[in-house]
Amino acid sequence: MRWSSQAADADDGGLPGLDRAGLVRTVQTPEFEGITFHEVLAKSALNKIPEGAQLPFTYTVNTMRGCTHACRYCFARPTHEYLDLNPGHDFDSQIVVKLNVAAVLRKELRRKSWKRETVALGTNTDPYQRAEGRYRLMPGVIRALAESGTGMSILTKGTLLRRDLPLLRAARGSVDVSVGVSLAMLDDDLRKQLDPGAPSPRARLDLIAALADAGLAPHVMVAPVVPYLTDDSSQLDALLAALADAGAARITAFPLHLRGATQGVFLEWLAEHHPALVRRYRSLYARGGYVRPEYSARLREKMAPLVARHGLARPEPAPAPDPNDTEVTPREPALTLF
């Protein structure tokens, strides 16, 4: 769960437009007003990350594409362009659901070539967004991974994860399970602007507490830190205090990245809601999708004492024992990245 440079490259591939994506049917329902679900039969589930992506995992599984959390800054927005959909409103409202993802995954995990490398879930779009309550894809994915002896890491903003805590606790008896929650602000009014479809900060703090109570040592992504909106020292101090109180074991924090089409979507939102910041953002991101190095340095200096003060750099939990190993080598303590 220690990635600080999520990338649109962390994608599941193989969907070159809905007309060729194994489309079964398109569904709309009053329960999800304004949302269209495109139910597909996926040809593959495991996606190998391209070499050079600089991510701490090699394989991912994405149960859906698009996300109703509608985070204005979501790095995965450009992947909707692969489906001939736009990265703005379509990403929030045109959701591709892989009905057979668990069955396809089981088949792939039975291959003799599979080396049981840890699989990351939640690297593109959130596997516990609201639609998971309707489709229930994750229990099958978790069981498939655990039964094959494959470890997993999950990152989510979705409180639906609580439903699967018994499954995850059982899985941790045989494989390595890492669970993380994304929470970058306590201000719910600002959350409604930036992450309008995501659960409230209070709901996510309750999820973190539930994970801690289940013995899953939650890792929290304080990310992205949004320049001039969520980066005040008092804001960050209050957030880390709340995370520590909820039982977070450690955090990873890094500033907002605005790559590809995401930059246009975010800056359009910024111009509407915070026009006074537009000039500062154009200067801050003048070199492309990343903030200027001096901003990252200031954020690191600001965060380091807060992380230490609130005890949020604890070691990662030990991996589940492998019955074929005679000894288990302890992990290094998790690093806090900025």
C-alpha positions as CSV (number, residue, x, y, z in Angstrom):
1,M,0.0,0.0,0.0
2,R,3.1,2.3,-0.2
3,W,2.7,4.0,-3.5
4,S,3.2,7.7,-3.8
5,S,3.0,8.1,-7.5
6,Q,-0.3,6.5,-8.7
7,A,-0.5,6.6,-12.4
8,A,-3.1,6.2,-15.1
9,D,-0.7,3.5,-16.4
10,A,-2.0,1.4,-13.5
11,D,-4.9,0.3,-15.6
12,D,-6.5,-2.9,-16.5
13,G,-6.3,-2.4,-20.3
14,G,-8.1,-4.4,-22.9
15,L,-11.2,-2.2,-23.3
16,P,-10.8,-0.2,-26.5
17,G,-14.3,1.3,-26.5
18,L,-17.6,0.0,-25.2
19,D,-18.6,-1.5,-28.5
20,R,-15.6,-3.9,-28.2
21,A,-15.5,-4.4,-24.4
22,G,-17.7,-7.4,-24.1
23,L,-20.8,-5.3,-23.5
24,V,-23.8,-7.3,-22.2
25,R,-26.3,-4.6,-21.4
26,T,-26.6,-1.0,-20.3
27,V,-28.5,-0.3,-17.1
28,Q,-30.1,2.7,-15.4
29,T,-31.9,2.5,-12.0
30,P,-33.7,5.0,-9.8
31,E,-31.3,4.0,-6.9
32,F,-28.5,5.6,-8.9
33,E,-30.0,8.6,-10.5
34,G,-27.9,10.0,-13.3
35,I,-25.6,7.0,-13.4
36,T,-25.4,4.5,-16.3
37,F,-23.9,1.1,-15.8
38,H,-22.3,-0.8,-18.7
39,E,-22.2,-4.4,-17.7
40,V,-19.4,-6.3,-19.6
41,L,-17.9,-9.7,-19.7
42,A,-14.2,-9.2,-19.2
43,K,-11.6,-11.3,-21.1
44,S,-9.0,-10.8,-18.4
45,A,-8.8,-9.8,-14.8
46,L,-5.1,-9.6,-13.9
47,N,-3.4,-6.6,-15.3
48,K,0.4,-6.4,-15.4
49,I,1.8,-2.9,-14.7
50,P,4.1,-1.7,-17.5
51,E,7.8,-1.8,-16.6
52,G,9.1,1.6,-15.5
53,A,5.8,2.6,-13.8
54,Q,7.7,2.8,-10.4
55,L,4.9,1.3,-8.4
56,P,5.4,-1.2,-5.5
57,F,3.3,-3.8,-7.1
58,T,3.3,-5.7,-10.4
59,Y,-0.3,-6.8,-10.8
60,T,-3.7,-5.1,-10.3
61,V,-7.4,-6.1,-10.6
62,N,-10.0,-3.5,-11.3
63,T,-13.6,-4.6,-10.9
64,M,-15.0,-1.4,-12.5
65,R,-14.0,1.5,-14.6
66,G,-15.2,5.0,-13.8
67,C,-16.1,6.1,-10.2
68,T,-19.2,7.7,-8.6
69,H,-17.0,9.2,-5.9
70,A,-16.5,11.9,-8.6
71,C,-13.2,13.2,-7.1
72,R,-12.3,16.3,-9.1
73,Y,-8.6,15.4,-9.1
74,C,-8.8,11.7,-9.8
75,F,-5.7,10.6,-11.6
76,A,-7.6,7.8,-13.4
77,R,-9.9,10.1,-15.3
78,P,-7.8,9.8,-18.6
79,T,-8.5,6.1,-18.7
80,H,-12.1,6.7,-19.7
81,E,-10.8,8.1,-22.9
82,Y,-9.8,4.6,-23.9
83,L,-13.6,3.8,-24.0
84,D,-14.4,6.8,-26.2
85,L,-15.9,8.5,-23.2
86,N,-14.8,11.8,-21.7
87,P,-12.7,12.1,-18.5
88,G,-15.1,14.6,-16.9
89,H,-18.8,13.9,-16.4
90,D,-18.6,10.5,-18.1
91,F,-16.0,9.3,-15.7
92,D,-18.4,10.1,-12.8
93,S,-21.5,8.7,-14.4
94,Q,-20.7,6.1,-17.0
95,I,-19.5,3.1,-15.0
96,V,-18.2,-0.1,-16.6
97,V,-18.9,-3.2,-14.4
98,K,-17.0,-6.4,-15.0
99,L,-19.7,-9.0,-14.1
100,N,-17.4,-12.0,-14.4
101,V,-14.2,-10.6,-12.9
102,A,-14.0,-13.1,-10.1
103,A,-14.5,-16.1,-12.4
104,V,-11.9,-14.9,-14.8
105,L,-9.5,-14.2,-12.0
106,R,-9.8,-17.7,-10.6
107,K,-8.9,-19.1,-14.0
108,E,-5.9,-16.9,-14.3
109,L,-4.7,-17.7,-10.8
110,R,-4.7,-21.4,-11.7
111,R,-2.1,-20.9,-14.4
112,K,1.2,-22.7,-13.7
113,S,3.0,-19.5,-14.5
114,W,1.3,-17.6,-11.7
115,K,3.9,-16.8,-9.0
116,R,1.4,-15.5,-6.4
117,E,2.7,-12.0,-6.5
118,T,0.7,-9.5,-4.4
119,V,-2.3,-8.0,-6.3
120,A,-3.3,-4.4,-5.8
121,L,-7.0,-3.5,-5.7
122,G,-8.2,0.1,-6.0
123,T,-5.3,1.4,-8.1
124,N,-7.5,2.8,-10.8
125,T,-11.1,3.3,-9.5
126,D,-12.5,2.5,-6.1
127,P,-13.6,-1.2,-5.7
128,Y,-15.9,-0.1,-2.9
129,Q,-17.7,2.7,-4.6
130,R,-21.5,2.6,-4.1
131,A,-22.2,0.2,-7.0
132,E,-20.3,-2.5,-5.2
133,G,-23.3,-2.8,-2.9
134,R,-25.4,-3.7,-5.9
135,Y,-22.9,-6.0,-7.8
136,R,-21.0,-7.6,-4.9
137,L,-17.9,-8.3,-7.0
138,M,-15.3,-8.0,-4.2
139,P,-16.2,-11.0,-2.1
140,G,-15.5,-13.3,-5.1
141,V,-12.2,-11.5,-5.8
142,I,-11.0,-11.7,-2.2
143,R,-11.9,-15.4,-2.0
144,A,-10.2,-16.2,-5.3
145,L,-7.0,-14.5,-4.2
146,A,-6.9,-16.0,-0.8
147,E,-7.7,-19.5,-2.0
148,S,-4.9,-19.3,-4.5
149,G,-2.4,-18.2,-1.9
150,T,-2.1,-14.7,-3.4
151,G,-1.6,-11.7,-1.1
152,M,-3.6,-8.5,-1.7
153,S,-3.6,-4.8,-1.0
154,I,-6.8,-2.7,-1.1
155,L,-7.1,1.0,-1.2
156,T,-10.5,2.6,-0.9
157,K,-12.6,5.6,0.2
158,G,-15.7,3.4,0.4
159,T,-17.2,2.4,3.7
160,L,-18.7,-0.7,2.0
161,L,-15.4,-2.4,2.8
162,R,-16.8,-3.0,6.3
163,R,-19.1,-5.6,4.9
164,D,-16.1,-7.7,3.9
165,L,-14.1,-7.5,7.1
166,P,-14.8,-11.1,8.1
167,L,-13.6,-12.2,4.7
168,L,-10.4,-10.2,5.0
169,R,-9.7,-11.4,8.5
170,A,-10.1,-15.0,7.3
171,A,-7.9,-14.3,4.3
172,R,-5.1,-12.9,6.5
173,G,-4.8,-16.3,8.1
174,S,-3.2,-17.6,4.9
175,V,-2.0,-14.7,2.8
176,D,-0.7,-11.1,3.3
177,V,-3.5,-8.6,3.4
178,S,-2.9,-4.9,3.4
179,V,-5.8,-2.4,3.7
180,G,-5.7,1.3,3.2
181,V,-8.2,4.2,3.4
182,S,-7.9,7.5,1.6
183,L,-8.7,10.5,3.7
184,A,-7.1,13.9,3.0
185,M,-9.4,16.4,4.8
186,L,-11.7,16.7,7.8
187,D,-13.7,19.6,6.4
188,D,-16.9,18.0,5.1
189,D,-18.0,21.1,3.2
190,L,-14.8,21.1,1.2
191,R,-15.2,17.3,0.8
192,K,-18.6,17.9,-0.8
193,Q,-16.9,20.1,-3.4
194,L,-13.8,18.0,-4.1
195,D,-15.2,14.4,-3.5
196,P,-18.9,14.9,-3.9
197,G,-19.8,11.2,-4.2
198,A,-17.4,9.9,-1.5
199,P,-18.3,9.1,2.1
200,S,-17.9,11.8,4.7
201,P,-14.7,12.2,6.7
202,R,-16.5,11.0,9.8
203,A,-17.7,7.8,8.0
204,R,-14.1,7.1,6.8
205,L,-12.7,7.6,10.3
206,D,-15.2,5.1,11.6
207,L,-14.0,2.7,8.8
208,I,-10.4,3.2,10.0
209,A,-11.5,2.4,13.5
210,A,-13.3,-0.8,12.3
211,L,-10.1,-1.9,10.5
212,A,-8.0,-1.3,13.5
213,D,-10.4,-3.3,15.7
214,A,-10.2,-6.1,13.2
215,G,-6.4,-6.2,13.5
216,L,-5.8,-5.0,10.0
217,A,-3.5,-2.0,10.9
218,P,-5.0,0.5,8.5
219,H,-2.7,2.6,6.3
220,V,-4.1,6.0,5.5
221,M,-3.4,7.9,2.3
222,V,-3.4,11.5,3.2
223,A,-3.6,12.2,-0.4
224,P,-3.7,14.2,-2.3
225,V,-2.8,17.2,-0.2
226,V,-4.5,20.0,-2.2
227,P,-2.4,23.1,-2.4
228,Y,-3.9,26.2,-0.6
229,L,-7.1,24.2,0.3
230,T,-6.0,21.3,2.6
231,D,-2.3,22.1,3.3
232,D,-2.6,24.4,6.3
233,S,-0.6,23.2,9.2
234,S,-3.5,23.4,11.6
235,Q,-5.7,21.4,9.1
236,L,-3.0,18.7,8.8
237,D,-2.4,18.6,12.5
238,A,-6.1,18.1,13.2
239,L,-6.4,15.4,10.5
240,L,-3.4,13.4,11.8
241,A,-4.7,13.7,15.4
242,A,-8.1,12.3,14.2
243,L,-6.4,9.5,12.3
244,A,-4.3,8.5,15.2
245,D,-7.3,8.5,17.5
246,A,-9.2,6.3,15.1
247,G,-6.4,3.7,15.1
248,A,-4.4,4.4,11.9
249,A,-1.1,2.7,11.9
250,R,0.8,4.8,9.4
251,I,0.2,7.3,6.7
252,T,1.5,8.2,3.2
253,A,1.1,11.8,2.1
254,F,1.8,13.5,-1.2
255,P,0.7,16.7,-3.0
256,L,-1.9,16.8,-5.7
257,H,-0.8,15.5,-9.1
258,L,-2.6,17.0,-12.2
259,R,-1.6,14.8,-15.2
260,G,-3.2,14.5,-18.5
261,A,-7.0,15.3,-18.8
262,T,-7.3,15.5,-15.0
263,Q,-5.6,18.9,-15.0
264,G,-8.3,20.4,-17.3
265,V,-11.1,18.9,-15.2
266,F,-9.6,20.1,-12.0
267,L,-8.7,23.6,-13.2
268,E,-12.3,24.0,-14.6
269,W,-13.6,23.2,-11.1
270,L,-11.1,25.5,-9.5
271,A,-12.0,28.4,-11.7
272,E,-15.7,28.0,-10.7
273,H,-15.3,27.5,-7.0
274,H,-11.9,29.2,-6.1
275,P,-11.1,31.6,-9.0
276,A,-8.5,33.5,-6.8
277,L,-6.3,30.4,-6.8
278,V,-6.2,29.8,-10.6
279,R,-3.1,32.0,-11.1
280,R,-1.2,30.4,-8.2
281,Y,-2.0,26.9,-9.6
282,R,-0.8,27.8,-13.0
283,S,2.5,28.9,-11.5
284,L,2.7,25.8,-9.2
285,Y,2.1,23.4,-12.0
286,A,3.9,25.3,-14.7
287,R,6.2,22.3,-15.4
288,G,3.4,19.9,-16.0
289,G,1.4,17.5,-13.8
290,Y,3.6,17.8,-10.7
291,V,4.0,20.7,-8.2
292,R,7.3,22.6,-8.1
293,P,10.0,20.9,-6.0
294,E,10.0,23.7,-3.5
295,Y,6.4,23.0,-2.6
296,S,7.0,19.4,-2.0
297,A,10.0,20.3,0.2
298,R,7.8,22.7,2.3
299,L,5.1,20.0,2.6
300,R,7.7,17.5,3.8
301,E,9.0,19.9,6.4
302,K,5.5,20.6,7.6
303,M,4.4,16.9,7.7
304,A,7.4,15.3,9.3
305,P,7.0,16.6,12.8
306,L,3.2,16.0,12.7
307,V,3.7,12.4,11.7
308,A,6.2,11.9,14.6
309,R,4.0,13.7,17.1
310,H,1.0,11.5,16.3
311,G,2.9,8.3,16.1
312,L,1.8,7.6,12.5
313,A,5.0,5.8,11.2
314,R,4.6,2.4,12.9
315,P,6.0,-0.7,11.3
316,E,3.8,-2.6,8.8
317,P,2.1,-5.8,10.1
318,A,4.1,-9.0,9.5
319,P,3.0,-11.0,6.5
320,A,1.0,-14.1,7.0
321,P,3.2,-17.1,7.5
322,D,4.0,-19.3,4.5
323,P,3.7,-22.9,5.6
324,N,6.6,-23.8,3.3
325,D,8.9,-21.4,5.0
326,T,10.9,-22.3,8.1
327,E,11.4,-18.7,9.2
328,V,9.8,-15.3,8.4
329,T,11.9,-12.3,7.9
330,P,10.5,-9.2,9.5
331,R,9.6,-6.3,7.2
332,E,11.3,-2.9,7.3
333,P,9.2,-0.1,8.9
334,A,7.0,1.6,6.4
335,L,8.3,4.9,5.1
336,T,6.2,8.0,5.1
337,L,6.4,9.4,1.6
338,F,5.7,13.0,0.4
